[in-house]
Amino acid sequence: MDLARFPRRRYSQGATPIELLRRFSAELAATCPGGAGPEVWIKRDDMLGLTPGGNKTRKLEFLVAEALAQGCDTLVTCGAPQSNHCRTTLSAAVKEGLKCQFVIEERVPGSFSDGAGGNHFLFRLMGVEDLTVVPAGTDMAGAMDRVAGVLRSRGRKPYVIPGGGSNALGGLGYVDCAAELQRQSHEIGHGFDGVVLGSGSSGTHGGLLAGFLALGIETPIIGVGVSRDPQDQTPLVRREAQAVCDLLGLGIDVSADAVRCIGGYWQPKYSLPNPMMIEAVRLLARTEAILLDPVYTGKAMAGLIGLARQGFWKPRDRILFLHTGGLPSLFAYQDVVLKG
Ligand SMILES: *Cc1c(COP(=O)(O)O)cnc(C)c1O
């Protein structure tokens, strides 16, 4: 496997830390069968570069490098009103001296507000050039093509990045993360019995899985759906992992059983809170002073807590939670998280 043949920009320094969550694991164990639970570790991809980090940074290192290689002057992407992906793409654009435009899908009707805080505030602070709001269910690829068409007609050179940065090229960011994790496991002196992460547009889950397959890492990856139950999420992750393997020319066939997803933690709807998410956000904040977000990592950690309480892992199994970021949107949900 040779990642070096793909152009890449660097937005982070060094590997993200891996930490043992000693106090969190103890509190969790007290609520698990027989009072014993897994040892939970965390990989701090919330501390990646760009403003203020998160999983999109790894994907953008490859995507923006291609945009620059093509001589583009504007990044066009899409997301929800509190999109971490849009904010991180804008941050990369600012750093590179590019312009940036978004198509925002109002997935929850009425949820877009120009005065909103969180990521939306950062869109305005970092100076998004333009933002088009479209209703739920809009063909987002088509909507971004229209924006790109308008830019081209004005002599500009847009580069369109799909939702979540999840295509084969973006997925390489998590192939690189797999290699980073393998090196760190070697340094720490042990591997992990499972990795748990939030699974959305699937570039993170699919890219990491492709990396594990390429490197022969047998640790199961469990994706907690943030907007879909397994029957819909699994094929998406499988397609992404396959596309990444094909781009790398690995000759690997990704089987459906290589992809593990769980559902039941994202309801009632993508981005809307539930009590399990609130418990997870509070528990990690109050045992480790690490902040999760309400849309992705709060629900993903709720999935980890739920599996542990079902006795899914053996006591003392080492489980690694991938913290994919999302901090700014926590500040758009203050009342929910404190009062819930
Ligand atoms: C986008 C995002 C995810 C989901 O990652 P995908 O690659 O889209 O599956 C998880 N956590 C956070 C904080 C995100 O912003």
The ligand as an ORCA input file, in Angstrom:
! r2SCAN-3c Opt
* xyz 0 1
  C     -18.921     13.878      9.851
  C     -18.766     13.427     11.252
  C     -18.856     12.055     11.600
  C     -19.215     10.995     10.615
  O     -18.156     10.702      9.744
  P     -18.479     10.151      8.289
  O     -17.165     10.003      7.668
  O     -19.377     11.156      7.629
  O     -19.193      8.844      8.440
  C     -18.611     11.691     12.906
  N     -18.342     12.622     13.848
  C     -18.285     13.937     13.570
  C     -18.018     14.884     14.671
  C     -18.503     14.382     12.266
  O     -18.446     15.697     12.000
*
